[in-house]
Amino acid sequence: MTGGPARSGPSPWDAALRLLGTRARSRAEMRERLVARGFTPDEVDQTIQRLDEWKLLDDAEFASEWVRSRHAHSGRGRLALQRELRTKGIAEETASEALAQIDPDAEREVAVRLAEKKLNVSGEQLRDHEVRAKAYRRLAGALGRRGFPPDVVGSVVKEVLERARAE
């Protein structure tokens, strides 16, 4: 008799490769997913070590690509991306290096486009103080939830409302 119950399904190596076939993973994410699939800690450690030997896990590269992609395609600000990287198990220093690639002007431009898209009142309506205050709160909330820094939120919302009001 062999040492334990026979396992049906993929090996930890096959499972790891399938996970990487979907998208890049952080080291912590890979560990978590393999454990969730029922692999033993030893199997997970050996698989992570093998992935490292094959240079298939790189948290710095993962973080850099995550920031680039999520900032460009999902309109996420620096603070949201920092939270996302933290949940992916990326070390603060590695996350900071990845976030440093975000150009502040580009981040502000993304925020402006998002605010303009979310603005749902006309310039004429913005002459009313209550409408303007409500639009300010709504836009500031939307940008804040997307993780833009407070200074960017305030200046962008003010700019977008002033521009719309002048039209």
Buried (B, 14 or more C-beta within 10 A) or exposed (E): EEEEEEEEEEEBBEBBBEBBEEEBBBBBBBBBBBBEBEBEEEBBBBBBEBBEEEEBBBBBEBBBBBBBBBBEEEBBBBBBBBEBBEEBBBBEEBBEBBBEEBEEEEBBEBBBEBBBEBBEBEBEBBEEEEBBEEBBEBBBEBBBEBBBBEEBBBEBBBBBBEBBBEE
